[in-house]
């Protein structure tokens, strides 16, 4: 009876451990899943002191020229506006098509009204995305809108909080009636340009605002140039008086907000962890989560952590002037950033810092803005602002592309160094899939002539991936995604592609697995001797370990043979996780039965009122893992037996909310391993 009881004991402990693991997984989802932000948890910048003002008698730098109780809209730009109805009027719209993008631009604000991505050679948007879409352009042209319907602004504004805080999301100049210029293009190079201009004023002083867009075929980059020029023969600054004090104002510049695509109805909270912002400031890449999770940031699997700043409604970084190099947003599959191309140590032309809103509603608009502290322009200077064009990229005598020394970037940098009457913001904008291949230039010679750079920004590459681990194994991930796409051409279902990849990987690692299986087999043969040693030296752990090692040495057995294959395969698993988690191909891709979207957990039931999901695949995965260890692990230590069954259950914490495509792969791997264990021919000669 005692022996039977001892034989059943490990399994009798599985049920409570499983219950604890399930409760833990539910608890993690319930308490740490994304929920609507509680506004009471964050103070406003005005009340917390996060927003500051500066007088002439103070040396403190200003994050805003605003004080909620003293300033009004009279301290803002004045201009002619277009009505909101013009947004939908084709008369004020300009359409640009490249092989990568579909742009809808508007004369109202001279902004990108909507931005769509296209499928191309090695980037495929799932067809099901379009069948579910409510966007007429998406359905008609099979393109994917990624600006959350908010567009890209590239717009100046003077407020970001207080009575006019809506300008952080919707700058006042977004309503302006810009005049659209004639389109310029160079078909041989595949470069097109659209330009806009606007006359405006600030407190009676005349200014001119120019916005230029340049688009490049077969590149995941475009260029945006914004120029604010003084038309007065005297300096212009943003200073103002209030309650007897003089304040030196700052200028803000919004590029774009949170990146899409928009979240579908019923989206799982864990997906929101993939949304965030990043900034390269003072020679340091700062990643920030996009939602409230309390102080300390949030972490994903595997090993991805981001920081949060929750001291008030806004966080400001202005301690290191002239050091903001680029800023951007990312979502689960996509990443976009604009690089401020400026001369070194140029106080006028380079942003001094950035401000972003801590609390996010995922409405895209209220996100982040760059800051130009104590902004002022010098008196008007004579001479035109020659920023080049699509046709100035070629040498007029030889017809060859110019180099960085005399291309368009050289022209603009020359102006940035010489002119003090104009703020010239030269943006190099990337928008695409989070991948090194997509981030690279397609035509390096053209990019050198345009941007004075033949390679993509290396600092920005660090923002492509969730962590340094996934970045390190990105090459393997790209291979896996390539294989998955190739298999899909013949199979037509990514679920079966994942199963085939699991089988292929098992065949490739067959020698390693055989090493592990043979080691376990030898371990089982030594079990009687190990039992005798355990019984004889039960009260002397040191002697017990000594004699067990002598036993291993006598029979030429190395215990590491059981662990080594697992350690070797772990990097591949990290790459597989990255591939299946960040691959847009799995988005909305169904498999069979209840698995309707391989990019999300396979929820079969949601517990009412608690918003807790019951996911079936993680349970199948844990069951298969326990069964697999039952066949492969030999141990006589009761504590080791407990750990043997506890570790797979602990994996529920990691697998409960990750994409079902990842869990499917791991589950299939376990079942293949079990099947191999049950084939006696594998060990017939042992």
VOMARBA-484244 format. One record per residue (C-alpha): residue in three letters; x, y, z. Coordinates in pm, whole numbers, plus 32768, in hexadecimal, padded with zeros to 4 digits. Layout:
// VOMARBA-484244
ALAXYZ/...
This chain:
// VOMARBA-484244
UNK800080008000/UNK811980EE8056/UNK81C580BA7F07/UNK808180FA7E49/UNK804682357F11/UNK81A582B07EC8/UNK817982677D57/UNK803C83377D4D/UNK80BC84527E23/UNK815185317D12/UNK801085207C49/UNK7F38855F7D79/UNK7FF086AB7D9D/UNK7FAD87197C36/UNK7E44877E7C75/UNK7E8988817D84/UNK7FB589057CC5/UNK7EE089217B8B/UNK7DD889D97C52/UNK7EDB8AC97CDE/UNK7F6D8B047B85/UNK7E168B477AF0/UNK7DBD8C357C0A/UNK7F0C8CE17BD6/UNK7ED08D077A60/UNK7D728D8C7A9C/UNK7DF78E777BA6/UNK7F088EFD7AC1/UNK7E058F4279B7/UNK7D088FDD7AA4/UNK7DF190B87B71/UNK7EFE910C7A70/UNK7E3B910C792E/UNK7DF992597888/UNK7CCB930F790D/UNK7C42946778CA/UNK7D2495637971/UNK7CA695FB7AB1/UNK7CD397727A91/UNK7CDE97947C06/UNK7E2696D47C05/UNK7EDD97E37B45/UNK7EFA994D7BA1/UNK7EE69A5D7A9F/UNK802B9B047A40/UNK7FA29C4E7AB8/UNK7F649BD47C1B/UNK80989AF67C37/UNK81939BF97BC7/UNK81F49B317A93/UNK81A29C6079BA/UNK82809D8D79FA/UNK829D9EF77991/UNK83CD9FD97986/UNK83F3A14C79C8/UNK8516A2297962/UNK8594A21D7AC7/UNK85A2A0A17ACA/UNK86989FBA7A1E/UNK85AC9E917A2D/UNK855C9DFF78D7/UNK83F49DFD7869/UNK832E9CD177FA/UNK82089DA97790/UNK81AD9F177767/UNK80599EC477F8/UNK7FB89F0B7945/UNK7E5B9E887952/UNK7DC09FAD7A0B/UNK7E66A0CF7953/UNK7E8AA08F77DD/UNK7D8CA08676C6/UNK7D81A02C7557/UNK7DF5A18C7503/UNK7F55A10F754D/UNK7F52A0287420/UNK7F81A02172A9/UNK7E84A0DA71D1/UNK7E32A05D7072/UNK7D1BA0186F7C/UNK7C6D9ECF6FC3/UNK7BB29DCF6EF3/UNK7A6C9D396F72/UNK7A699BD46FEF/UNK79959B6D6EC5/UNK7AC49BAA6DE4/UNK7B669A726E75/UNK7A79999D6DA5/UNK7A7F9A7F6C73/UNK7B5299F06B56/UNK7BA29B546AEC/UNK7C859B756C1C/UNK7D189A176C11/UNK7E5599A36B69/UNK7E9B98306B30/UNK7FF8979F6B17/UNK803596316AC2/UNK818195806ADF/UNK81C1940C6AD7/UNK81CD94106C57/UNK80CF95196CC0/UNK7F8495BA6C6B/UNK7F7C97216CF0/UNK7E4B97FE6D11/UNK7EBF99636D4F/UNK7DE59A906D96/UNK7E0D9C056D5A/UNK7D629C316EAB/UNK7E939C316F89/UNK7F7C9BBA6E6F/UNK7F879A6E6F22/UNK7F7298FE6ECF/UNK7E0298C16F0C/UNK7E2297486EF6/UNK7F4896626EB9/UNK7F2295036E2E/UNK801E93EA6E02/UNK801E93096CD0/UNK807F919E6CA7/UNK81B8916E6BD7/UNK82BC90646B85/UNK83108FE76CE4/UNK81FD90916DAB/UNK80A38FF96D9E/UNK7F7090896E4C/UNK7E738F736E99/UNK7D3D8F7F6DBE/UNK7C5A8F566EEA/UNK7CCC90A96F6A/UNK7C18914E6E46/UNK7ADB90806E5E/UNK7AAB90F96FC5/UNK7B0692636F7A/UNK7A0E93836F85/UNK7AFB94626EBC/UNK7A8D94856D50/UNK7BF194C56CD5/UNK7C7393906D89/UNK7B6992B76CE8/UNK7B93934C6B8D/UNK7D0E935A6B70/UNK7D7192426C66/UNK7E42932F6D39/UNK7E61934F6EB2/UNK7E2994996F6A/UNK7F2D94BC707E/UNK7EFB961D7104/UNK7DBE95C271C7/UNK7CF796AC70E8/UNK7DB097D67180/UNK7EBD9805707A/UNK8017989C70A2/UNK801F9A1070FB/UNK81859A9870EE/UNK80F09BCF718A/UNK815B9CE97271/UNK808E9D4573A3/UNK80B89E2574D3/UNK7FE99D6675D5/UNK7FE59C00764D/UNK7F269C1D7796/UNK7E499D05785D/UNK7D1A9DA577B7/UNK7D9D9D48765E/UNK7E299BEE76A6/UNK7D779B5F7575/UNK7E949BEC74A5/UNK7F709AC9750F/UNK7E8D99EC7440/UNK7E019AE6734A/UNK7EDB9C197314/UNK7E1B9D5272BA/UNK7ED49D6B716D/UNK7E2E9C2670FF/UNK7D069D0470A1/UNK7DD49DF56FCE/UNK7D8B9E346E5D/UNK7ED99DE06DBF/UNK7F149E226C50/UNK7F7E9CEB6B94/UNK809C9D196A9E/UNK80D49C64695A/UNK81489AFD697A/UNK82B09AB76916/UNK8335996368B3/UNK845898A7681D/UNK83D297676788/UNK852A96D8673F/UNK858996E968AF/UNK842B96A0692F/UNK841C97E06A00/UNK82E698BD6A28/UNK82B29A006AE8/UNK81869ABE6B6C/UNK81A79C166C0A/UNK80C39CFE6CCE/UNK80E49E5F6D56/UNK80259F3B6E49/UNK803CA0A66EBB/UNK7FFAA0CE702E/UNK804AA1B4714F/UNK8097A1AD72C0/UNK8025A2DC7388/UNK8024A3B1724D/UNK8178A33E71CD/UNK817EA29F7073/UNK81FFA13E7037/UNK81FDA0456F1A/UNK81D79ECE6F42/UNK82469DDB6E32/UNK82119C626E39/UNK82B09B7D6D38/UNK82839A056D0D/UNK836899286C3C/UNK831897BE6BEF/UNK840596B06B71/UNK83A295776AB0/UNK840D942A6B45/UNK847594CA6C8D/UNK83D394B26DE4/UNK8438961D6E19/UNK83AF976E6DB7/UNK842198D06DFF/UNK836599EC6EA5/UNK83F09B4E6EBB/UNK834A9C5D6F8D/UNK83C69DC56F78/UNK83509EE27058/UNK83DDA02B6FD3/UNK83DFA18C7062/UNK835CA2916F6B/UNK83A4A3B57056/UNK84DDA48D705B/UNK84F3A45971D2/UNK8518A32072A8/UNK83E7A2557304/UNK83C4A1937446/UNK82A5A0F37505/UNK82C9A1C8763E/UNK8195A25676E6/UNK8130A3117820/UNK803CA2917921/UNK7FECA31F7A7A/UNK810EA40F7A61/UNK820CA3007A07/UNK82BAA2BA78BC/UNK82CDA152784A/UNK83AEA0C6773C/UNK82DD9FD07678/UNK833A9E8575D6/UNK82D29DF97485/UNK824F9C977465/UNK82559BB87334/UNK81759A887313/UNK81D799817214/UNK80DA986A7249/UNK803597AC7361/UNK8001963F73B5/UNK80299545729C/UNK7F1E94567223/UNK7E72939671A1/UNK7D4A93DA7280/UNK7CF292D67383/UNK7BD591F17319/UNK7AA791C673F7/UNK7AE790D27511/UNK7C5F90EF74F4/UNK7D17903E760E/UNK7DBA91257710/UNK7F11908776E6/UNK7F2291037581/UNK7F2C92687603/UNK80809223769D/UNK81109233753E/UNK80B693A27513/UNK81B294A7757D/UNK828F95CF752D/UNK84049600751E/UNK84F797237513/UNK8669974474D1/UNK86CA985875BE/UNK881E98B87649/UNK88BE978D759B/UNK87D1969A7644/UNK86A995D575BD/UNK857F960076A5/UNK845E950A767B/UNK8314955C771C/UNK81DF9485774B/UNK809E950976BB/UNK7FB294C677DA/UNK7F8F94E57950/UNK802293BD7A0D/UNK80A3946F7B41/UNK820594DF7B80/UNK8326940D7B0C/UNK82B093B579B0/UNK8227927B7917/UNK82CB913B78A0/UNK826E90467791/UNK82E88EEB7733/UNK83FD8EAC76F1/UNK84CE8FA977AE/UNK843290E87723/UNK8408920B7813/UNK83AA937577E3/UNK83AC949F78CB/UNK8293957F793C/UNK828D96DF79C7/UNK814F971A7A8C/UNK81A5985C7B44/UNK807D99267ACA/UNK7FC099207982/UNK80F4997678B5/UNK8263991B78C0/UNK83619A187842/UNK84CD99DF77E2/UNK85789B3177B4/UNK86B29B147886/UNK879C9AE4775C/UNK87509BEA7650/UNK879A9BA674E0/UNK87B69A2D7512/UNK866C999B748F/UNK86CF98CF735C/UNK8596980A730F/UNK844597AE73A1/UNK834096AE733F/UNK822B95BA7390/UNK82049446736B/UNK80E9934E736F/UNK80EA91D67365/UNK815691B471FA/UNK81C09310718D/UNK82B0942171EC/UNK82CF958B717D/UNK83C3969B71DC/UNK843A97E9715B/UNK85A89840716D/UNK85F799B17197/UNK871299EB70A1/UNK87CA9B1A712A/UNK892F9B9E713A/UNK89F29B587275/UNK89C79C4C7398/UNK88CD9D2672E1/UNK87F99DC673F0/UNK86EC9E487305/UNK86B49D1E7225/UNK86C59BF77314/UNK85B09B9F7410/UNK86079BCD757E/UNK85339AB17602/UNK83E09A0F75FB/UNK829D99F176BD/UNK81AE98CE76B6/UNK8067987D775B/UNK8084976B7860/UNK7F1D96FB7851/UNK7EAA966F7704/UNK7D4F96287681/UNK7DD89596753C/UNK7D2B96A57476/UNK7E7896F373CC/UNK7E61986D73E7/UNK7EDD98CA7541/UNK803098277543/UNK817498ED752E/UNK82139A2C74AF/UNK836F9ABD7483/UNK83D69BFC7539/UNK849D9D2B74C5/UNK84E89DE77606/UNK84E49F647618/UNK84979F7374A6/UNK84EEA0A173D4/UNK8544A0F7726B/UNK8636A20071F0/UNK85D8A31E7104/UNK857DA2CB6F9E/UNK86A5A2766EBE/UNK86B0A2A16D48/UNK86D1A1806C58/UNK85F5A0556C07/UNK85F49F146CCC/UNK867C9E166BD5/UNK862A9CBE6C61/UNK86529C0C6B16/UNK85519B386A5F/UNK852C99DD69C3/UNK85F39A5C6898/UNK871A9AE5695E/UNK8784998769C4/UNK883799586876/UNK897399F667F2/UNK88F99ACE66CD/UNK8A349A836603/UNK8A5B990D6636/UNK88F698AD6692/UNK897D97E067B6/UNK890197ED691D/UNK89A698F169F5/UNK8A5B988F6B32/UNK8A2B98F66C9B/UNK8B1B9A196C63/UNK8A389ACE6B6C/UNK88E29A276B7B/UNK879B9AA86C07/UNK87F99A6B6D70/UNK89319B3F6D39/UNK88589C5C6CB6/UNK87719C536DE4/UNK888A9C346EE1/UNK89329D646E44/UNK87F19E2B6E7C/UNK87CD9DAB6FDF/UNK89299E2A7030/UNK89039F7B6F84/UNK879F9FE96FC9/UNK872AA06F7117/UNK85E2A0F67092/UNK85549F9C704D/UNK85259E5C7110/UNK85609D447014/UNK84F49BEC7091/UNK856E9ADB6FA7/UNK84C999906FFF/UNK8530983B6F7C/UNK840297616FC6/UNK840095E66FD7/UNK82BD95206FDF/UNK82B193AA6FB7/UNK82C092517050/UNK83A4921E717B/UNK84BF917470C2/UNK862991C3706B/UNK85E991666F00/UNK84C8925B6EDF/UNK858993676F9C/UNK86AC935C6EA7/UNK86BF94396D72/UNK8667939D6C24/UNK872A94986B4F/UNK884F95076C24/UNK88DA95F16B18/UNK878F96AE6AFD/UNK877296C66C78/UNK88D6974A6C8A/UNK8880985F6B95/UNK873A98AC6C48/UNK879698806DB8/UNK8914987C6DB3/UNK8903971F6E45/UNK892C95D66D8B/UNK88BF94FE6EB2/UNK879C950C6FA3/UNK87CB95AA70F9/UNK887894A071D1/UNK87F295357317/UNK868F95167293/UNK86C193A37250/UNK86C3936873C8/UNK855693D573D2/UNK84E492D472D0/UNK84CF91B773CA/UNK8435918A751F/UNK857F913375C2/UNK86EE90F4757D/UNK86A78F7D7589/UNK85AF8F83746B/UNK8691907273AB/UNK87BA8F8773D4/UNK86F78E647340/UNK86468F357237/UNK87078E89711F/UNK86798D377183/UNK851F8DD371A3/UNK85338E5A7041/UNK858B8CFF6FBE/UNK84658C657078/UNK83748D6A6FF0/UNK83FC8D316E90/UNK83C48BBA6EAE/UNK82668BF66F37/UNK820C8CD66E10/UNK82968BDA6D18/UNK81CF8ABD6DB3/UNK80968B946DB0/UNK80A88BAF6C34/UNK80698A376C20/UNK7F9989F66D59/UNK7EC58B306D7D/UNK7EA78B196EF9/UNK7FA78BA06FEF/UNK7F3D8AAD70FE/UNK7FAE8985702D/UNK80E78A4B6FCE/UNK813E8A6A7140/UNK810A88F3716F/UNK81EE88A77048/UNK82F7899570CF/UNK82E388DF721F/UNK83168793716C/UNK8436881D709B/UNK84DE88A771D1/UNK84BA8757727E/UNK855F86A97157/UNK867D87A27154/UNK86B6877772CA/UNK868B85FD72BD/UNK87F785B77322/UNK87D9869B7451/UNK869385FD74BA/UNK872784A3748E/UNK884485097571/UNK874785707675/UNK86718437764E/UNK879B834F7664/UNK880F84067799/UNK86BA83D77839/UNK86BC826A77D0/UNK880B8232787A/UNK878982F079A8/UNK866881FB79C5/UNK875B80D479BA/UNK8820816E7AD9/UNK86E781B07BA5/UNK86FF80747C82/UNK886580CC7CE3/UNK880182357D26/UNK86DF81BF7E01/UNK87D280ED7ECC/UNK88BD82167EF8/UNK879E82FA7F5C/UNK872A82018061/UNK888681BC80EA/UNK88ED832B8108/UNK879983C3814A/UNK881D84878274/UNK896384F081D0/UNK891E85C28097/UNK8A8E86068059/UNK8AEB84958050/UNK89B684467F84/UNK8A1A85417E7A/UNK8B7F84C17E7A/UNK8B1A83567E3C/UNK8A1B83B67D32/UNK8B2A84727C72/UNK8C0F83447C93/UNK8AF7826D7C05/UNK8ACF83597ADD/UNK8C4583557A9C/UNK8C5581D97AAC/UNK8B4681B479A3/UNK8BC682DA78D0/UNK8A8983A578FF/UNK8A80852078F9/UNK894485BB7991/UNK897786F378BB/UNK8910862E7786/UNK87A8865677F9/UNK87C087D0781D/UNK88A9882B76FF/UNK87AD87F375E4/UNK86B088CD7697/UNK87AE89E776C8/UNK881789D8755A/UNK86AE89EB74E6/UNK86488B0D75C8/UNK86D58C1F74E2/UNK860D8B8973C6/UNK84D68B92749E/UNK85108D0574E5/UNK852D8D3D736D/UNK83F28C6F7331/UNK83358D357436/UNK83A38E7B7398/UNK83488E00723B/UNK81EC8D7F7294/UNK819D8EA5737A/UNK82058FC57299/UNK81B08F307146/UNK808B8FE970AF/UNK803F8EB76FDC/UNK7F9D8E10710A/UNK7EBD8F3D714C/UNK7D508ECD7127/UNK7DCD8D7E709C/UNK7CEE8C5B7109/UNK7D5A8AF27139/UNK7C4D89F57195/UNK7B2389DD727E/UNK7B3B8AE17394/UNK7C8C8B6F7321/UNK7C108C967253/UNK7D3A8D807273/UNK7E9C8CFB729C/UNK7F188E527306/UNK7E418E4C7443/UNK7E028D5A7563/UNK7D098C477509/UNK7BF58CB275F6/UNK7AD28BBF7601/UNK7A108C697717/UNK7A168DAF77DA/UNK79AB8D9A7945/UNK78898E917968/UNK78BC8FCF7A34/UNK7A2B8F787A7A/UNK7AAE8FA57916/UNK7B8C8E727943/UNK7BCC8D987814/UNK7BD88C1E780B/UNK7CDE8BB9770B/UNK7CF08A4E76A2/UNK7E418A3175F1/UNK7F148A907724/UNK7E66897877E6/UNK7EAC887F76CE/UNK801388F876C3/UNK804488C3783A/UNK7FA3876A7829/UNK808587047709/UNK81B6878D77C1/UNK816886C178F9/UNK8130858A7826/UNK827485C7776B/UNK833985E878B0/UNK829284AC7931/UNK833383EC7812/UNK84868498780F/UNK84E084EF7977/UNK856783F87A72/UNK859284687BDB/UNK857983C97D2E/UNK8576850B7DF7/UNK841885707E6A/UNK846986E47E5A/UNK84EC86C07CF8/UNK83AE86097C9B/UNK82E287297D20/UNK83B088227C57/UNK839387447B24/UNK821987707B27/UNK821588CF7BB1/UNK82EB89707A9F/UNK81FC8920797F/UNK80DB89AC7A4A/UNK81A78AE37A8D/UNK81B28B167914/UNK80418B707924/UNK80AF8CC479A3/UNK81758CFB7864/UNK80948C557763/UNK7F3B8CBD77DE/UNK7F2A8E057721/UNK80288DDB7609/UNK7FBC8D9C749E/UNK7F208C497460/UNK80128C14733D/UNK81348C067435/UNK80798B1B7520/UNK80148A3F73FA/UNK817F8A177394/UNK81EE89B774F3/UNK80CC88C3751F/UNK8113881573D4/UNK828287FA7432/UNK821E87457571/UNK8136865274BE/UNK8240860173B9/UNK833985BA74CF/UNK823F84D9757F/UNK81F9841D743C/UNK836B83DE740B/UNK83858355756B/UNK8273825C7525/UNK832081CB73F3/UNK83F180AC7480/UNK84BC80907342/UNK857B81C773A4/UNK861D810474C1/UNK86157F9F743D/UNK87917F86743A/UNK87C38028758C/
